């Protein structure tokens, strides 16, 4: 991000989408921006000719980076009474920006395409927002002004710029769905925080909010709900929170929300570490929220959870909870401790403490743009202090993959990763998981495997549910449960994939991976057994060879050949690998697969029987 922008806005504003500044107390808008914009002056001299005649740029004119063609950020100087033709053009442009942001776009009003913050008079701003309203209505979206501020030139009339969030009203349940893995040590207040966010009522300090969650947990254990959605928080197209506070059902939340945050509450206790790792590798969360209790600081599994999220390259933000229980000094101490850990050479993160709504907007945009930024919230689930900032953050945070990447994945052959298996009365066998690529519809014919012999079985997809409501089309990247009717449950296990019959899946007993040994008590050598996690695959494997070395010590790198013990698996080159055994831990990626020969023959043989 440009130095000049950060200087101007106090806290830089991501996506090249400024219009923000840090807490108002820092400096008056416009002050301190002279230095920043002198550098920019030279670059933008040519562009200045296009400004209104009475507009004289001074040395204090601030800039944003020039507008990008791609992405969901649009700069507009003003939108006052456009002609019909221009209106149509603007609507098409808005559709494009919404598509780029998968249903969300941000408009900067009062900003030239080259990034100069010209600002508008009160009257022009009102008229421009009115036009924006009409445009949004035409394309089936709602608008919410995120923030407005004055740009202080040497002008007689105050001028303003505004940052506006535009979000599509959902059609056919294609709401934007972001998955957030919730990490943190036992007793850090994870479940209570989720209870408060999703139930909309504060905690009584003795865990009442958490009990609300447990009511849903038992629903999950009976298998009546989508296995993946542990807790959901919705935002409607106007950016308002939609949760259980109005005694809504999950289906109603899905229907009225155009953006859903699905929280995957992962176990904090050390003995459940494998469940936590499975949650992070197989549910493909977009982000991870690490909850740290203000009074205990970094304790127990906190460092480990942070390490695992980083190893899997899941962008992480931090919530310091329970600030009502301790003094300001204790909270500050926990903050310093976290900042120290984040800045360590291994982490290389840039901590960003959020202390106002404005910061929260900036943090959300920065976070999605640069994986190094780590927003930190300090809040209380009892007093509700700073809870709104976290909600603003969730409301604005954009999806990581843009529409283009999703389009490309959707054009590939169907591949669904099986994470959970149930038997539901009157429905039969049900599998929960994530559609990795392609598109999946009711009635599709797929094959599932590999079995212990490396074979695949034919099956037909029955009904599909996303977040507990029926869904006709499942698109790449979405999580859902699929009903398979009377398909024999005993043929299924976690870690299998359901793929298009045309796919020629690579099945292997043995694979090579380039690994780094994170921690090992003694030495790591041939014959050693570890539990390997690769996506939704979790199985014990033996180290068959360590190439070029007799043994490995903590911190060393090598290519290792692993062999699965129980059954062959479907793997891809490049997939992330995590392995552990007792205190031994390592990460890496798959570099080579030793495919089973003749597996194609097995596959067709199985077809004839089916």
N, C-alpha and C positions, 0 to 999 in steps of 0.2 A: 504494500500500500504506500502511496506517495507521502513523502515527508510533509509536503505542503498541506495535504489534506488533514494529516494527523495534527499538525500545528493548528490548523484552522478550527477543527471540530473538537479539540480536547481529547476525544476518544475517536479513533478513526471509524469510519462507517463502511462496512463491507460491501461487496458486490459493486463497488464503484457507486454506491447508492447513498451518498451522504445526505446532508440536510439535518445532521444531528450535531449536538455538541454535548459534552459531558454535563454533569450536574450544573445547574444554572449559576451556582455560586462561584464556579471557577473563573469565568471572565465574561465580560459583556460581549454579545455577538459582535463580530467585526473587529474588536480589539485584537491586537497581536497577530492579525492576519496579514499585515502589511509586508512583513519580511517574507512570509510564505509565498505571497503572490508575486513578488518582484521576479522570482525565478521563473514563474509561470508566464510573466508578462511577455517576455521575448517570444515564447512559443506561440502565444495566441494573438500576436499583433495582426496577422492576416485576417483572422476570423472576426476581428472587431468591427469591420465595416458593416456587418449585418445588423448591428443594434439600432434601436430607435434613435432618431435624430437627436432628441434632447438628452440622450443617455451618454454621459461622459465617464468612461472607466477611469477610476483613480488608482493610485497605488494600493488602495485598500481592497480592490476587487478580488474576492476569493474565487477559487476554482475547485471543481471536482475533476476526476479523470474523465476524458472524453467518453461519450456514450458508446457502449459496445453493441454491435449488430446482434450478437448471440445473447442468450440469457433472458431473464424476465424483468429487466430494469429498463424503464423508458423515461427519457428526459422530455419535458414539454415546457416551452417558454410560456405560452398562454393559449387557452382554448376558449376564446370569446366569440360567441355567435358564428360558428363555422357554417359554410355553405353546405347544402345537402351533399354535394359531391365530396367535399372535404370530410364531412361527417362519416360517410360510408368508408372512406379511406382510413379514418381514425379507428373505426370499429374493426376493420380487418386487421389493422396493426395491433389492436388490443387483443384480438383472438390469438394472434401469433405470439405475443408476449405471454399470454395465459398458458398457451400450449408449451412454450419453452419452460415455464415454471410448474408444469403439470397441474394447472388450475389456479395458480397464484401469480400475481405480478405486482411490482412496486412502481408507482409513477412519482417522479420528482417534478413538481410544478414550480415554474419560475426559474428553470434552469435551461440554458442553451445546450444544443447538442455537443458543443466543444467543452461543456462542463462549467461554463461561467455562471455563477449564481447571480442572476440579474435581479430576481425578486419581482413581485407584482404589487400593484396598489391593492388596497382592501377590496375595491369594487371589482377589479379584474380577477382577483383571486376567487371572489364569490362566484363570478360568472364562469370561471374556468372549472370550479368544482361542480357547478351545476351541469355543465357540458359533460364532465366526467361521469356524473350520475346517469345522464341520459345514455351515454355510450355503454356503461356497465349494464344498464337495463336491457339494452339491445342485445348484448352478447350473453345475457343470463348470468350476470354477476352482481355482487354487492360491493360497496366501497366503504372503507373505514379510514379516517385520517389518522395516521400514526403520530405525526407531530408537525407543528408549524413553528417557524421562527423568523425573526426579522433579520434582514441582511442590512447592515448599517453602512450605506455609502454616504458620501458627503451630499446626500439628497435632502430636499426639504420634506418630501413625503416619505413616511416609513414604507419600506417594501418588504414583502414576505415571501418565503418559499415554503412549500408544504410537501410532505412525504405521505403518499396514500397507498394503502394496501387494497388490491382488487382481488376478489376471490370468487370463483364460480360457484353458483348454487348447484348442488349435486344433481346429476341426472343418472338414472339407472345405476345407482349405488356405486358410482365410480368416485368415491371420495378419496382424498389423498390420505394415505395411511402410513404413519411413521412409527417404527418400532423402537422403543427405548428400553434397554436392559437396565434394571436397577440393581446396583451393586452396593456393598458396604458390609462392615463387620456386624456380627450379631449385636442386637441392642442399639444400633445406630439410629433407629427411628425410621427405617425404610417403610415398613408396612403402615405405620401411623401417617407418614407423609402422603403415601398413596391413598390412604383412606380419606384424608382431608381433601386431596385434589379431586378424587373421583366421586366422593359423596357430597362434597360441598358443605360439610359442617366441621367446625374446629374440634380438636381433641380436648378431653377434660383433664389431660395430664396423666391419666391412668390407663390410656390405651383404648378409650371408647371408639375412636375413629377406626382403629385397627380391627375391632370386632366386626364392623360392617364388612370388611374385606373377607373375614373368615366365613361370613354367611355365603359369599360367592364361591369361596374355595370349595365348600362342600358340593356346590353345584358342579364345579369343575371335576371333582373326584367321581361324581356319578356319571361323568361322561356325557352330560346333557348339553354341554356347551362346546364351542370350538376350543380345542385344547390349547391353542396358542394364545388366545386373548385372555390374559390373566385379569388385567384391569384396563378400562378404557376411559379416555377423557376426550370429549368432542368439542370442536369449535364450529359455530355456524358461519355462514358466508359473511356475516357482519363482524366476525371476530369475537362473538360472545361465547362464554363457556356453556357447554351442554353436558351436564352430568346427572348423577342419580339424585341430585338435591330435590328435583320436583317429582320424586318417586316414579321416575321413568323406568322403562325396561331397557335392556341393552339394545333391543331392536329399534325402539323409538329413538335412542341416542344416535344410532347409525343412520336412521332416516333423516333426522334433522341436522346432522353434522355434515359439513363439507370437508372437514379435516379431522382425522382421528389420530390420537396418540395412543398406541397400545403399549402398556407397561408390562414388561416381563420381569416379575419380581423374583430375583434369584437368591438362593439360599446364602446366608451370611456365615453360617457355621463352618468351621474348618472341615468337619467330617463330610460335609456335602460339597466339597470343592469340585468333585467330578460332575455334579449336577450343574454347578455354576458354569463350568467350562462347556458342558454340553449346550447349555442355554445360549452361551455366547457364540459357539461355533455353528450350531444348527439353525437357530432362529434368525440368523443374519440381521441383528439389530442395526438400525441406522446410527444410533447414538447410545452411549452408556452414561447413566447418571450415577455418580459415586456419592453415597450419602455418608457423611462423617459427623459423628456427634461432637458438638462444641466442647462438652466437658471431658471427653476422653481423648480427643484428637486422633492421631493416626495410630490405631491399635489393631491387634489381631490380624485379620485377613485383609485389612485395607490396602497395604502395599502390594499384596499378591493380586488382589482384584485389579488394582491400577496396572500392574505389570501385565496381566493376562489381556486386559482390554487393549493395552498398547501393542502387545505382541500381535494381536489380531487386527491391529490398525482400526479399531472402532473409535471414532472421535468421542472424547469424554468431557463432561462438564461436572462440576462438583457442587453439592449442596451441603452446607454446614448447618445441621439441624440442632434443635434443643437450645437455642440461644437464650430462651427464657429462664433456663436453669442456672446460668452462670454470669459472672461479671463481664463487662466489656473487655477487661484485660485478658480474661481466659479466652474469649472469642478471638481476640487479636493474636494471642499466642498460637492457637490452633491455625489461624490464617497464615502466620509466619512459617509455621512448621510445614504446612502444605506448599507454600510458595517455594520453600527450600527444596522439598522433594521434587516438585515439578520442574525446577530449574536445573536439577542434576544433569550431568552430561548424558546419561542414559535416557532421560525423559525429553529434554529440550523443549519443554512447553512454556508458553507465555501466559502466566496467570492474569486474569482480568476480573477484578472484583466489581460486582454489579451493585451499585448503591442507589440507582434511581430508575424510573421507568424508561427514561431516555437511554440509559446504559443498557437496559435489557434489549431494546430494539437493536442497538449497535452490536451487542454481543451476539444476538441471533444471526445477524447478517455476516459478521466477521467469522463466526464459528464455522458456518457452512462453507466459507470461502477458504479459510486457512486452517488446516488440521492442527496447527501448533497452538492456536489460541485456546485457552481453557477458562471459560467463564466460571466464576465462583459466586454462589448465592449464599447469604447467611439468613436463615429464617427460623421461625418457630411454628410448630403445628398446633400449639396451644393458644398463643396470642394472635396467630395469623400474621405476625410481623413479616413483611417483605414477600408474602405469598403471592401477591398480585404480580410482582416482577417476574416470578417464575412462570406464571400463567401467560404474561405478555410474551415471554421468551418462547414458550411452546406454541403460542398462536402464530408467531412470525417465522419460526425456524423453517427454512425451506428444505425440500427433499435433497438428498445428496446427488442422486443420479438425475440427469436431465432427461427430457422427453426423448432425445435422440438415442441415448443409451438404452432406454427402455424399449423403444421401437425396434432397435437391432436385436435385443434379446427376444422380443416377441416373434420375430421372423424366424427364429431358429426352431428346431424340432422340440416337442414338448418333453420336459423333464421335471418330475415332481419328486422332492425328497421327503421320504417318510420319517416323521419324528415320533408319532404317537399312534397307537392302534387300540381301538375299542370295539366292544360289541354293544350295540344299542338296541333295546327291545323294539320290535316292529320295523327296524331299519336294517339291522344286520351288521355287517362289518363296516367300521368307519375308520379312515386314516386321517391324521392331521399332519400338516407339514407346509412346506413352502414351494411354490412353483418357481423353479430356478430359471427356466427359459420356455419360450413358446406360449401357447394359449391353450386353455383347457375348457371344454364345454361338456354339459351333460350328454351322455350317450357316446362319448369318445371311446374308441378302442385303444387300450394301451397294453404294454406288457410290464410285469413287475418282477424284480429279482435283484441281485443274483441269489439263487438257492445255494445249498451247500455244495451242489455239484456244478455251480456256475451257470444254472439254467434260468430261463425266464418263463413266467406263466401269463397267459392272456387274461385280460379282465375288461369290464366295461364300467365307465364312470357313471354312477347314479346321480343323486342330487349333490349340489355344492353349497357350502355355507361359509360366509366370511363374517367374522364377528357376530355369530349367532343369527345372521339373517340370510335368507336364500339369495343366491347370486347366480346369474345365468352364465357369465363369462369370467373366467379367472385369467388374469394377465400376469406375465413374468414379474417376479418380485413380490407377488402377493401371497399372504399366508391364508390357508383355508382348511376346512375338513371336507373330505369327499366320501360319500356313501358308496360302498362296493357291493351292496345287496348280499347275496348268499355266498360270496367268495369265501373260501375256507381260511379262517383267521390264522390257523396254525402254519400256513404257508408264508405268513408275513413276519417280519421283524423290523425293529428300528434300524435305520441305516440303509434300508433298501431304496431303490429308485423305481418310479413308474415312468417309462419312456415310450415314445412313439415306436411302433414296430419297425419303422424304416431305419431307426438309429442302430448303429452297430456298436453297442457299448463295450468299452474295454474293461474286461474283468480280470483281476489279478490276485494272486496269492502273495506275490512279492513286488515290492516297489522300492525305488531309491529316493532318498530325500537329502537335501542339503540342510544340515541342522546346526544350531548353536546350543551348546549345553549351558543352561542358565545356572543350574545348581546341582552338585552331585557330591554325596558324602565321600565316596572313594573314587574309583575310576570307572569309566563307562567303556565296555569292551564287547567283543563278540560273545554271543550266548546270553547276554543280558535281556531280561524281559520287561517290557513297559506297556502301559495302556496308551494306545494311540487315538487321538481325536482328529478327524479330518472331516469338516462339515458335519453331516449327521451320522458319520461312521464313528463308532467307538468300539475298539476291539483290542485284545491283548496281542502283541506282536513280539517276535524274537529278533534280536539284532543278529543278522547273518554275517555281516561284514562291516568293518569300518575301513574305508579305502584310504590307503596311504599312511595309516597310523595303526599302532598296536592298540592304543587306548586313548580315551579323551578325558580331559580334566575340565573343571568349571571354566566357562568363558571361551572354550575352544570351539572351532568350526570344523566340520568334516562332512563328506558325503557318506551316508550310511545305507546299507541294504537291510530292509525290514521284511519279515515274513509273518503273515497273519497265522494265528493258531487254529481258530475254529472254522472259518469259512472264507471264501474269496470275497472281494468287495469291488464295487464299481468306483473307480477313482479318476481324477483328471490331473494332468501335468499342470503344475503351477498352484495347486490347491495348498492352502496353509495347513501345516501340521503342528499339533501340540502333543507332547507326550509326557507321561509322568509315571513314577513308581516310588511310593514312599516320599522321600524328600527330593528325589531326582526330578528335574524338570527341564524340558528343552522345547525349542520352537524351530520351525523351518518351513520348507515348502517341497512338494513332490517334484522331482526332476526327471524321473523315468519310470515307466511301468513295464513290468515283465508280464505281458498279457498271456492268458491261458490259450494254448493253441486249440484249434478246432472248436472254440466256444460257439462259433457261428452255427456249426452243425448241431450242437446241443439245442440251440435256440430254436432251429426249425423243427428238430425232432419233438421238442416240447409242444410246438404249435400243432403238430399233427394229432398229438394225444388230446390237446385241449378241446 
